[in-house]
Amino acid sequence: MSARRHAGAPPAAVEIPRPAAVDLHTHTSRSDGMAEPADLVASAAAAGVRTLSITDHDTLAGYRELAAEAGASTPGRRLPLELIPGVEINAVASSVAGLPEGELHILGYGVDPDDEPFEALLARQREARVRRFRLLVERLREIGLPIDAQIAGLERPDAWSLGRPVAARCLVAAGHAASVADAFDRILGHGRPGYVPRAGIGPLEAIAAVRAAGGLAVLAHFSEAPQHRALLAELHDAGLGGLEVHYLGFSSATIAGLAIVAAELDLVATGGSDYHGDLGPYAEAHARLWVPEAAASTLRAALGREEPHA
């Protein structure tokens, strides 16, 4: 999550022909989102979503909880929508010129939640997140913007993939920022006084790990893709299988350009809201979201999953 994804409405109108039935990019309180997994599923279903993926950063905890509850609940009870296992890995790509914050975000869909090597990799990623968060807190103290009291009041801090959105909310609670967007823009964003570089795996390793766990690797919210065709071709050769085309913060022109790149490289075109909860309830984000149902169908086909029963 970055400052630009806190900006609110898309930069240009995107035609919404009907309520989106697909959202393949969301976050819960098991990483840096605000909603409990079950609450997000209920809100998405109430808004008309029929295919959802929870793509928490470096963890499948939310998916596992929901799958276990559905499997062990009262006979006949099922989730109100199709839930595709997903995860988001923030991959360090500092050697690639011109990337926002030197990162590429890799979404992994359909990964096996019981794959032990993949879980071990995610655990290492989470440990790196905790180390970065501690350095960030120290940096904020040094520049006179402490958030220690607010961190102490966090619920379930051991279950969170701690990151800048959490720090941004603490800055707001401490009175150091007017909003999460303000915290990113002035304090936490790349080049700002509270910024701490990320450490972790690179995009090629992330793609390989997703594939080894039986999943499809998709490049998330990379509006710059048309200007980085050589990079996309390299990632595709390494096993990248999809590109997030229908992203809530993208203009119609950006979506059109990304669709061309996806078609050229035969990448599955996915889409989603990247919902975290900072800008309001899920229904408000969903009202501005359009992801064609074909995105879910092509993703299912790529994963070898059957179409859900009506």
Summary of the structure (lengths in Angstrom):
residues: 310
radius of gyration: 18.5
end to end distance: 34.1
largest distance: 56.4
contacts: 1065
relative contact order: 0.19
helix: 44%
strand: 14%
